[in-house]
Amino acid sequence: MRSMNTNALFVPGEKLGTIEEGESGEGTYEDNGNIRAVTTGKGHLDAQNKVFKVTAMSGAISIPRVGEEVIARINSVQNALASLEIIRAGDRVLGRTFTGMLYHGRMGKTPVKTLKSYVKPGDIIRGKVISNKTPIQISTVDSRQGVILANCSKCGEKLEKTNKPNLLVCQNCGWRETRLLAPDYGQPKW
């Protein structure tokens, strides 16, 4: 491991130290007892507070962190998993997209038999990163998470909320569809 006093350059995933040496701070994450860089930048250990930090370089790519909320677009859906494209992490618009996966066991609080009833290609969802190793794994178990925008599978128009939980209707053609909805569906707070 390099000396942390030199403000050495680190790349995403590179080890800065261990949790015995300090805590994860800005620009870092903890992975099995190791502190790793989230972004490309200069790493250092705040010796007084025992906190590792990485100061991002201008234009550096920042990967979504474990525990961070993300906004993603669903690319494809199978019975047990959906592939997605992460476009925003926390309050950051990412410099590039990241591939993610959503598994049926990580949807909502009730057991899910098939994802096809809860998300469709093109849906925009809010989820939480549970693993940022490729592909990034997303969960929508928390009450704030789920589909925030969706279009009709028949005509492509925006689907509107109904007074029934997780039921949407198209105002254009009348088609009804189910989704696992976030509380702010249709009016997301980014």
C-alpha positions as protocol buffer text, in pm:
chain_id: "A"
residue {
  index: 1
  type: MET
  ca { x: 0 y: 0 z: 0 }
}
residue {
  index: 2
  type: ARG
  ca { x: 123 y: 350 z: -82 }
}
residue {
  index: 3
  type: SER
  ca { x: 189 y: 618 z: 176 }
}
residue {
  index: 4
  type: MET
  ca { x: -123 y: 826 z: 239 }
}
residue {
  index: 5
  type: ASN
  ca { x: 82 y: 1140 z: 317 }
}
residue {
  index: 6
  type: THR
  ca { x: 180 y: 1195 z: -46 }
}
residue {
  index: 7
  type: ASN
  ca { x: -169 y: 1261 z: -187 }
}
residue {
  index: 8
  type: ALA
  ca { x: -117 y: 970 z: -426 }
}
residue {
  index: 9
  type: LEU
  ca { x: -350 y: 922 z: -721 }
}
residue {
  index: 10
  type: PHE
  ca { x: -606 y: 642 z: -680 }
}
residue {
  index: 11
  type: VAL
  ca { x: -849 y: 488 z: -929 }
}
residue {
  index: 12
  type: PRO
  ca { x: -1199 y: 347 z: -856 }
}
residue {
  index: 13
  type: GLY
  ca { x: -1177 y: 23 z: -655 }
}
residue {
  index: 14
  type: GLU
  ca { x: -815 y: 72 z: -551 }
}
residue {
  index: 15
  type: LYS
  ca { x: -736 y: 6 z: -183 }
}
residue {
  index: 16
  type: LEU
  ca { x: -638 y: 303 z: 34 }
}
residue {
  index: 17
  type: GLY
  ca { x: -619 y: 115 z: 365 }
}
residue {
  index: 18
  type: THR
  ca { x: -820 y: -92 z: 612 }
}
residue {
  index: 19
  type: ILE
  ca { x: -1096 y: -17 z: 863 }
}
residue {
  index: 20
  type: GLU
  ca { x: -839 y: -72 z: 1139 }
}
residue {
  index: 21
  type: GLU
  ca { x: -647 y: 231 z: 1005 }
}
residue {
  index: 22
  type: GLY
  ca { x: -945 y: 461 z: 951 }
}
residue {
  index: 23
  type: GLU
  ca { x: -1308 y: 502 z: 844 }
}
residue {
  index: 24
  type: SER
  ca { x: -1451 y: 548 z: 497 }
}
residue {
  index: 25
  type: GLY
  ca { x: -1503 y: 914 z: 414 }
}
residue {
  index: 26
  type: GLU
  ca { x: -1581 y: 1124 z: 107 }
}
residue {
  index: 27
  type: GLY
  ca { x: -1487 y: 954 z: -220 }
}
residue {
  index: 28
  type: THR
  ca { x: -1436 y: 612 z: -59 }
}
residue {
  index: 29
  type: TYR
  ca { x: -1632 y: 301 z: 38 }
}
residue {
  index: 30
  type: GLU
  ca { x: -1576 y: 2 z: 267 }
}
residue {
  index: 31
  type: ASP
  ca { x: -1545 y: -343 z: 108 }
}
residue {
  index: 32
  type: ASN
  ca { x: -1484 y: -645 z: 335 }
}
residue {
  index: 33
  type: GLY
  ca { x: -1272 y: -445 z: 580 }
}
residue {
  index: 34
  type: ASN
  ca { x: -1084 y: -249 z: 313 }
}
residue {
  index: 35
  type: ILE
  ca { x: -1132 y: 118 z: 226 }
}
residue {
  index: 36
  type: ARG
  ca { x: -1140 y: 169 z: -151 }
}
residue {
  index: 37
  type: ALA
  ca { x: -1163 y: 468 z: -387 }
}
residue {
  index: 38
  type: VAL
  ca { x: -1500 y: 546 z: -545 }
}
residue {
  index: 39
  type: THR
  ca { x: -1354 y: 790 z: -795 }
}
residue {
  index: 40
  type: THR
  ca { x: -1022 y: 878 z: -955 }
}
residue {
  index: 41
  type: GLY
  ca { x: -848 y: 1134 z: -741 }
}
residue {
  index: 42
  type: LYS
  ca { x: -594 y: 1214 z: -473 }
}
residue {
  index: 43
  type: GLY
  ca { x: -628 y: 999 z: -163 }
}
residue {
  index: 44
  type: HIS
  ca { x: -530 y: 1087 z: 188 }
}
residue {
  index: 45
  type: LEU
  ca { x: -588 y: 984 z: 547 }
}
residue {
  index: 46
  type: ASP
  ca { x: -704 y: 1253 z: 788 }
}
residue {
  index: 47
  type: ALA
  ca { x: -482 y: 1126 z: 1072 }
}
residue {
  index: 48
  type: GLN
  ca { x: -653 y: 1336 z: 1341 }
}
residue {
  index: 49
  type: ASN
  ca { x: -1004 y: 1202 z: 1266 }
}
residue {
  index: 50
  type: LYS
  ca { x: -885 y: 869 z: 1116 }
}
residue {
  index: 51
  type: VAL
  ca { x: -1091 y: 910 z: 799 }
}
residue {
  index: 52
  type: PHE
  ca { x: -981 y: 813 z: 445 }
}
residue {
  index: 53
  type: LYS
  ca { x: -1081 y: 1054 z: 168 }
}
residue {
  index: 54
  type: VAL
  ca { x: -1037 y: 1077 z: -207 }
}
residue {
  index: 55
  type: THR
  ca { x: -1068 y: 1419 z: -365 }
}
residue {
  index: 56
  type: ALA
  ca { x: -1201 y: 1367 z: -717 }
}
residue {
  index: 57
  type: MET
  ca { x: -1005 y: 1496 z: -1010 }
}
residue {
  index: 58
  type: SER
  ca { x: -1193 y: 1719 z: -1249 }
}
residue {
  index: 59
  type: GLY
  ca { x: -1371 y: 1503 z: -1505 }
}
residue {
  index: 60
  type: ALA
  ca { x: -1312 y: 1182 z: -1307 }
}
residue {
  index: 61
  type: ILE
  ca { x: -1566 y: 900 z: -1325 }
}
residue {
  index: 62
  type: SER
  ca { x: -1748 y: 835 z: -999 }
}
residue {
  index: 63
  type: ILE
  ca { x: -1906 y: 495 z: -947 }
}
residue {
  index: 64
  type: PRO
  ca { x: -2227 y: 453 z: -745 }
}
residue {
  index: 65
  type: ARG
  ca { x: -2152 y: 369 z: -380 }
}
residue {
  index: 66
  type: VAL
  ca { x: -2303 y: 87 z: -174 }
}
residue {
  index: 67
  type: GLY
  ca { x: -2605 y: 226 z: 15 }
}
residue {
  index: 68
  type: GLU
  ca { x: -2648 y: 517 z: -225 }
}
residue {
  index: 69
  type: GLU
  ca { x: -2982 y: 581 z: -397 }
}
residue {
  index: 70
  type: VAL
  ca { x: -2971 y: 566 z: -775 }
}
residue {
  index: 71
  type: ILE
  ca { x: -3199 y: 650 z: -1065 }
}
residue {
  index: 72
  type: ALA
  ca { x: -3194 y: 394 z: -1345 }
}
residue {
  index: 73
  type: ARG
  ca { x: -3372 y: 301 z: -1668 }
}
residue {
  index: 74
  type: ILE
  ca { x: -3486 y: -60 z: -1713 }
}
residue {
  index: 75
  type: ASN
  ca { x: -3337 y: -211 z: -2031 }
}
residue {
  index: 76
  type: SER
  ca { x: -3480 y: -563 z: -2025 }
}
residue {
  index: 77
  type: VAL
  ca { x: -3686 y: -781 z: -1790 }
}
residue {
  index: 78
  type: GLN
  ca { x: -3696 y: -1155 z: -1738 }
}
residue {
  index: 79
  type: ASN
  ca { x: -3890 y: -1348 z: -1472 }
}
residue {
  index: 80
  type: ALA
  ca { x: -3610 y: -1338 z: -1212 }
}
residue {
  index: 81
  type: LEU
  ca { x: -3400 y: -1034 z: -1306 }
}
residue {
  index: 82
  type: ALA
  ca { x: -3397 y: -703 z: -1487 }
}
residue {
  index: 83
  type: SER
  ca { x: -3099 y: -529 z: -1644 }
}
residue {
  index: 84
  type: LEU
  ca { x: -3079 y: -155 z: -1604 }
}
residue {
  index: 85
  type: GLU
  ca { x: -2872 y: 148 z: -1686 }
}
residue {
  index: 86
  type: ILE
  ca { x: -2781 y: 369 z: -1388 }
}
residue {
  index: 87
  type: ILE
  ca { x: -2790 y: 737 z: -1485 }
}
residue {
  index: 88
  type: ARG
  ca { x: -2780 y: 917 z: -1150 }
}
residue {
  index: 89
  type: ALA
  ca { x: -2633 y: 835 z: -808 }
}
residue {
  index: 90
  type: GLY
  ca { x: -2726 y: 1040 z: -502 }
}
residue {
  index: 91
  type: ASP
  ca { x: -2726 y: 1402 z: -616 }
}
residue {
  index: 92
  type: ARG
  ca { x: -2474 y: 1337 z: -896 }
}
residue {
  index: 93
  type: VAL
  ca { x: -2553 y: 1296 z: -1264 }
}
residue {
  index: 94
  type: LEU
  ca { x: -2293 y: 1037 z: -1362 }
}
residue {
  index: 95
  type: GLY
  ca { x: -2041 y: 1116 z: -1634 }
}
residue {
  index: 96
  type: ARG
  ca { x: -2130 y: 783 z: -1793 }
}
residue {
  index: 97
  type: THR
  ca { x: -2388 y: 511 z: -1742 }
}
residue {
  index: 98
  type: PHE
  ca { x: -2331 y: 196 z: -1539 }
}
residue {
  index: 99
  type: THR
  ca { x: -2493 y: -144 z: -1594 }
}
residue {
  index: 100
  type: GLY
  ca { x: -2696 y: -277 z: -1305 }
}
residue {
  index: 101
  type: MET
  ca { x: -2915 y: -572 z: -1217 }
}
residue {
  index: 102
  type: LEU
  ca { x: -3234 y: -596 z: -1015 }
}
residue {
  index: 103
  type: TYR
  ca { x: -3325 y: -945 z: -888 }
}
residue {
  index: 104
  type: HIS
  ca { x: -3680 y: -1055 z: -799 }
}
residue {
  index: 105
  type: GLY
  ca { x: -3575 y: -1126 z: -438 }
}
residue {
  index: 106
  type: ARG
  ca { x: -3480 y: -759 z: -396 }
}
residue {
  index: 107
  type: MET
  ca { x: -3816 y: -605 z: -487 }
}
residue {
  index: 108
  type: GLY
  ca { x: -4057 y: -458 z: -232 }
}
residue {
  index: 109
  type: LYS
  ca { x: -4156 y: -612 z: 99 }
}
residue {
  index: 110
  type: THR
  ca { x: -4380 y: -890 z: -35 }
}
residue {
  index: 111
  type: PRO
  ca { x: -4245 y: -1195 z: -223 }
}
residue {
  index: 112
  type: VAL
  ca { x: -4231 y: -1147 z: -599 }
}
residue {
  index: 113
  type: LYS
  ca { x: -4289 y: -1442 z: -835 }
}
residue {
  index: 114
  type: THR
  ca { x: -4192 y: -1259 z: -1153 }
}
residue {
  index: 115
  type: LEU
  ca { x: -4042 y: -916 z: -1217 }
}
residue {
  index: 116
  type: LYS
  ca { x: -4250 y: -874 z: -1533 }
}
residue {
  index: 117
  type: SER
  ca { x: -4548 y: -765 z: -1320 }
}
residue {
  index: 118
  type: TYR
  ca { x: -4349 y: -494 z: -1141 }
}
residue {
  index: 119
  type: VAL
  ca { x: -4114 y: -335 z: -1398 }
}
residue {
  index: 120
  type: LYS
  ca { x: -4106 y: -307 z: -1776 }
}
residue {
  index: 121
  type: PRO
  ca { x: -3839 y: -197 z: -2025 }
}
residue {
  index: 122
  type: GLY
  ca { x: -3817 y: 182 z: -2039 }
}
residue {
  index: 123
  type: ASP
  ca { x: -3937 y: 235 z: -1679 }
}
residue {
  index: 124
  type: ILE
  ca { x: -3738 y: 478 z: -1466 }
}
residue {
  index: 125
  type: ILE
  ca { x: -3679 y: 347 z: -1113 }
}
residue {
  index: 126
  type: ARG
  ca { x: -3528 y: 464 z: -787 }
}
residue {
  index: 127
  type: GLY
  ca { x: -3330 y: 198 z: -602 }
}
residue {
  index: 128
  type: LYS
  ca { x: -3041 y: 148 z: -365 }
}
residue {
  index: 129
  type: VAL
  ca { x: -2697 y: 5 z: -448 }
}
residue {
  index: 130
  type: ILE
  ca { x: -2634 y: -316 z: -251 }
}
residue {
  index: 131
  type: SER
  ca { x: -2317 y: -416 z: -439 }
}
residue {
  index: 132
  type: ASN
  ca { x: -2108 y: -198 z: -669 }
}
residue {
  index: 133
  type: LYS
  ca { x: -1909 y: -479 z: -822 }
}
residue {
  index: 134
  type: THR
  ca { x: -1989 y: -525 z: -1192 }
}
residue {
  index: 135
  type: PRO
  ca { x: -2275 y: -555 z: -1263 }
}
residue {
  index: 136
  type: ILE
  ca { x: -2397 y: -322 z: -989 }
}
residue {
  index: 137
  type: GLN
  ca { x: -2679 y: -479 z: -788 }
}
residue {
  index: 138
  type: ILE
  ca { x: -2984 y: -269 z: -700 }
}
residue {
  index: 139
  type: SER
  ca { x: -3260 y: -323 z: -445 }
}
residue {
  index: 140
  type: THR
  ca { x: -3604 y: -158 z: -429 }
}
residue {
  index: 141
  type: VAL
  ca { x: -3701 y: -291 z: -85 }
}
residue {
  index: 142
  type: ASP
  ca { x: -3719 y: 48 z: 92 }
}
residue {
  index: 143
  type: SER
  ca { x: -4055 y: 226 z: 89 }
}
residue {
  index: 144
  type: ARG
  ca { x: -3918 y: 530 z: -101 }
}
residue {
  index: 145
  type: GLN
  ca { x: -3801 y: 314 z: -391 }
}
residue {
  index: 146
  type: GLY
  ca { x: -3969 y: 170 z: -699 }
}
residue {
  index: 147
  type: VAL
  ca { x: -4088 y: 289 z: -1039 }
}
residue {
  index: 148
  type: ILE
  ca { x: -4102 y: 668 z: -1064 }
}
residue {
  index: 149
  type: LEU
  ca { x: -4198 y: 702 z: -1433 }
}
residue {
  index: 150
  type: ALA
  ca { x: -4353 y: 452 z: -1678 }
}
residue {
  index: 151
  type: ASN
  ca { x: -4508 y: 448 z: -2023 }
}
residue {
  index: 152
  type: CYS
  ca { x: -4794 y: 240 z: -2159 }
}
residue {
  index: 153
  type: SER
  ca { x: -4690 y: -92 z: -2314 }
}
residue {
  index: 154
  type: LYS
  ca { x: -4961 y: -53 z: -2582 }
}
residue {
  index: 155
  type: CYS
  ca { x: -4940 y: 307 z: -2704 }
}
residue {
  index: 156
  type: GLY
  ca { x: -4629 y: 451 z: -2534 }
}
residue {
  index: 157
  type: GLU
  ca { x: -4804 y: 737 z: -2352 }
}
residue {
  index: 158
  type: LYS
  ca { x: -4729 y: 815 z: -1985 }
}
residue {
  index: 159
  type: LEU
  ca { x: -4912 y: 594 z: -1733 }
}
residue {
  index: 160
  type: GLU
  ca { x: -5105 y: 766 z: -1454 }
}
residue {
  index: 161
  type: LYS
  ca { x: -5155 y: 649 z: -1094 }
}
residue {
  index: 162
  type: THR
  ca { x: -5494 y: 517 z: -985 }
}
residue {
  index: 163
  type: ASN
  ca { x: -5641 y: 497 z: -635 }
}
residue {
  index: 164
  type: LYS
  ca { x: -5543 y: 128 z: -621 }
}
residue {
  index: 165
  type: PRO
  ca { x: -5190 y: 38 z: -502 }
}
residue {
  index: 166
  type: ASN
  ca { x: -4941 y: -32 z: -782 }
}
residue {
  index: 167
  type: LEU
  ca { x: -5206 y: 2 z: -1055 }
}
residue {
  index: 168
  type: LEU
  ca { x: -5150 y: 243 z: -1344 }
}
residue {
  index: 169
  type: VAL
  ca { x: -5378 y: 342 z: -1631 }
}
residue {
  index: 170
  type: CYS
  ca { x: -5309 y: 504 z: -1965 }
}
residue {
  index: 171
  type: GLN
  ca { x: -5521 y: 816 z: -2018 }
}
residue {
  index: 172
  type: ASN
  ca { x: -5476 y: 776 z: -2395 }
}
residue {
  index: 173
  type: CYS
  ca { x: -5588 y: 416 z: -2459 }
}
residue {
  index: 174
  type: GLY
  ca { x: -5725 y: 300 z: -2121 }
}
residue {
  index: 175
  type: TRP
  ca { x: -5472 y: 12 z: -2084 }
}
residue {
  index: 176
  type: ARG
  ca { x: -5405 y: -90 z: -1723 }
}
residue {
  index: 177
  type: GLU
  ca { x: -5069 y: -214 z: -1593 }
}
residue {
  index: 178
  type: THR
  ca { x: -4912 y: -295 z: -1256 }
}
residue {
  index: 179
  type: ARG
  ca { x: -4576 y: -169 z: -1128 }
}
residue {
  index: 180
  type: LEU
  ca { x: -4398 y: -152 z: -793 }
}
residue {
  index: 181
  type: LEU
  ca { x: -4449 y: 222 z: -746 }
}
residue {
  index: 182
  type: ALA
  ca { x: -4243 y: 471 z: -550 }
}
residue {
  index: 183
  type: PRO
  ca { x: -4460 y: 706 z: -338 }
}
residue {
  index: 184
  type: ASP
  ca { x: -4374 y: 1003 z: -564 }
}
residue {
  index: 185
  type: TYR
  ca { x: -4456 y: 820 z: -891 }
}
residue {
  index: 186
  type: GLY
  ca { x: -4521 y: 1068 z: -1172 }
}
residue {
  index: 187
  type: GLN
  ca { x: -4368 y: 1359 z: -981 }
}
residue {
  index: 188
  type: PRO
  ca { x: -4028 y: 1228 z: -869 }
}
residue {
  index: 189
  type: LYS
  ca { x: -3803 y: 1434 z: -651 }
}
residue {
  index: 190
  type: TRP
  ca { x: -3462 y: 1374 z: -801 }
}
